Amino acid sequence: MPPGAVARALDRYRRFLKQPGRWLTLPDDWFPCPLEDPIDARDELEWILQQMPRRGRAALAAYVARLDAILRRRTLPDPLAAKRSTWAAEHWWRQRLLSP
């Protein structure tokens, strides 16, 4: 795991979740800059959690779970996402509706 990977992924995910308003939206300039993709950041956090030793993983997993609760509360489920894409079917956070 590269140095700073956890901090960078958490920062991207937190910044996305802190945006004002009831519903989460993708930034206007998201498409040309996939480094800001919040779903990629959540994917990275999942990968990091799987690579971490048990001792450190519990604290990070609890923190990510609190962030995930915000994502669930501020998005809607996309019931067709898993049917449209095997990529989306792999994880629940890929099956949420965000406003473009």
N, C-alpha and C positions, 0 to 999 in steps of 0.2 A: 504494500500500500504506500503510495507516494506521501512524503511529508506534507502535512496540511490538507490532505484530502478530506478528512472528516470536517474540518472547519469550513472549507470551501463549499462542500455539499450542504452543510447545515445553514450556512449563510444564504445560499441561493434559495433554499426551501423556506427559511424563515422570512426573507424579504418578500417572497411571493405571498405568503400567508398574512403578512402585515398590511397589505394594501387596504385602503379604505373601501367602505361600501359593504353591502350584505353579501354579494356574490363575488367570487374570484374571477378575474378575467386575465387573459394573456396580454402581455404588453403589446402595444401597437408595433413595436420594432422586433418582436419575438422571432419571426420567421428568418430574417437574415442572420440572427445571432443565437444559434441553438445552445450556446454556452449558458444562456440564461433560462433555458427550458426547465421549469420546476419539476416536471415529470422525470426528466433525466436526473435531476438532483435527487429525487426520491428513489429512483432506481440505483443511483450510486450509493445512497445510504443503506439500501437493502444489501447490496453487494458487500459493503464495508462491514455491516453487522454479521454477515455470514463468514467473513474472514477473521473477525476478531476473536481473541480468546474469551472464554466464558466470563471471566471476572470483569473485564471491561465492557463486555457486550450488554450486560443487564442494565447498567446505568444509561447507556446510549439508547438502548431499545425503549426504555421507559420515556426518555425525552422525545424520541421520534414518535412514540405512540401519542403523546400529548399534542404534538404538531399534527399528526394524522387526524386527530379528533377535530381540529380546526378545519382541515381540508374536507372532512366528511360533512361538517356543519355548514360549510359555505359553498358546497357544490351539490349537484344532484346526480343520482346514479344514472348511467346510460345503459339501459337494459339490452341494447343491441351491440354494444362494444365488443363483447366476447365472441359474438357470432360473426362480426365483420373482420376480426383480426386475432390471430393466435398470439400475437405480441400483447394485445390488450387483455386477453384471457389469462395471462400469466399472473397478474397482480391486480388487486382491487383498485388501486389508485389510478390505474390506466383506464378504468371503467367509470370515470366521473366526467360530468359535463362542465366544461369551462367556456366562458364567453370569449370569443375572439376579439 
